[in-house]
Amino acid sequence: MKYIVISGDVISSTSLQSLHKEALETHLLNLLKDLKKEFQVFGRVIKGDYIECVVPQAKEGLRVALAIKSYVKSIPVEIEAYTKDKNRAKQFKVHGIRLAMGYGALERYQPEEGIIDGEAIYFSGREISSVSPTYNKERIVIKNTLFFASNNPDYNQRFLPLLSLLDVLLSKATARQCEVLYHKLLYREEEEISQLLGIGQSAVNQHSTSVGWNAIEEAVNYFNKVVAQ
């Protein structure tokens, strides 16, 4: 059996004031609860700003990754929350989190004991580790924040341009658009989203259209179909 393991590193989180770091960790824990309920994902938060999660149904991997991305981008973090260069706040609002999906087997997967061991987590962890860190750098340059790695060269080649396009699309999305996108990725209907967010259904539809939901849904379905094969 093969899994998707997602590793994620919140951008510019080390520059947050301690109170806001704690709030960020609470948000991430709430996110993982949602993902566990909807996708049976096992997840954990490490050092308050790094997440690891196992997606048992590998075909749902991209949907879960985009749900994480959109959720983090919707977290309300003000510029004043940053202790250093305010440009780091901008980088967070644009990119939110770096995510790497590792696809492969897990020799040991015992969620009740917190054990994840195997090629899937090695792939995702190496991808995140290979990204140039921004800590203590005066100028922050972020090119890509969505990655896929496996021992299948065909998959790696297929998903590279797809993730690059999704990366650009989400980088332009507003926090409200990301909120709507998050709920749609969790299979929620527009009427339910309207009630959850306290906005009109027409506004939900407008945000959905603006964020490019139709294209995102096609990308998710394509990933699902390829991995399911």
Secondary structure as the mmCIF struct_conf table of DSSP 4:
data_model
#
loop_
_struct_conf.conf_type_id
_struct_conf.id
_struct_conf.beg_label_comp_id
_struct_conf.beg_label_asym_id
_struct_conf.beg_label_seq_id
_struct_conf.end_label_comp_id
_struct_conf.end_label_asym_id
_struct_conf.end_label_seq_id
STRN STRN1 LYS A 2 VAL A 10
TURN_TY1_P TURN_TY1_P1 ILE A 11 SER A 12
HELX_RH_3T_P HELX_RH_3T_P1 SER A 13 SER A 15
STRN STRN2 LEU A 16 LEU A 16
HELX_RH_AL_P HELX_RH_AL_P1 SER A 18 PHE A 39
STRN STRN3 PHE A 42 ILE A 46
TURN_TY1_P TURN_TY1_P2 LYS A 47 ASP A 49
STRN STRN4 TYR A 50 VAL A 55
BEND BEND1 PRO A 56 GLN A 57
HELX_RH_3T_P HELX_RH_3T_P2 ALA A 58 GLU A 60
HELX_RH_AL_P HELX_RH_AL_P2 GLY A 61 SER A 74
BEND BEND2 ILE A 75 ILE A 75
HELX_RH_3T_P HELX_RH_3T_P3 ILE A 79 ALA A 81
STRN STRN5 TYR A 82 TYR A 82
BEND BEND3 THR A 83 LYS A 84
TURN_TY1_P TURN_TY1_P3 LYS A 86 LYS A 86
HELX_RH_AL_P HELX_RH_AL_P3 ASN A 87 HIS A 95
STRN STRN6 ILE A 97 ALA A 105
BEND BEND4 GLU A 107 GLU A 107
STRN STRN7 ARG A 108 GLN A 110
HELX_RH_3T_P HELX_RH_3T_P4 PRO A 111 GLU A 113
TURN_TY1_P TURN_TY1_P4 GLY A 114 GLY A 114
STRN STRN8 ILE A 115 ASP A 117
BEND BEND5 GLY A 118 GLY A 118
HELX_RH_AL_P HELX_RH_AL_P4 GLU A 119 SER A 130
BEND BEND6 VAL A 131 VAL A 131
HELX_LH_PP_P HELX_LH_PP_P1 SER A 132 PRO A 133
TURN_TY1_P TURN_TY1_P5 TYR A 135 ASN A 136
BEND BEND7 GLU A 138 ARG A 139
STRN STRN9 LEU A 146 ALA A 149
BEND BEND8 ASN A 151 ASN A 151
HELX_RH_AL_P HELX_RH_AL_P5 PRO A 153 SER A 171
TURN_TY1_P TURN_TY1_P6 LYS A 172 LYS A 172
HELX_RH_AL_P HELX_RH_AL_P6 ALA A 175 LEU A 185
TURN_TY1_P TURN_TY1_P7 LEU A 186 TYR A 187
HELX_RH_AL_P HELX_RH_AL_P7 GLU A 190 LEU A 197
TURN_TY1_P TURN_TY1_P8 GLY A 198 GLY A 198
BEND BEND9 ILE A 199 ILE A 199
HELX_RH_AL_P HELX_RH_AL_P8 GLN A 201 VAL A 211
TURN_TY1_P TURN_TY1_P9 GLY A 212 GLY A 212
HELX_RH_AL_P HELX_RH_AL_P9 TRP A 213 ALA A 228
#
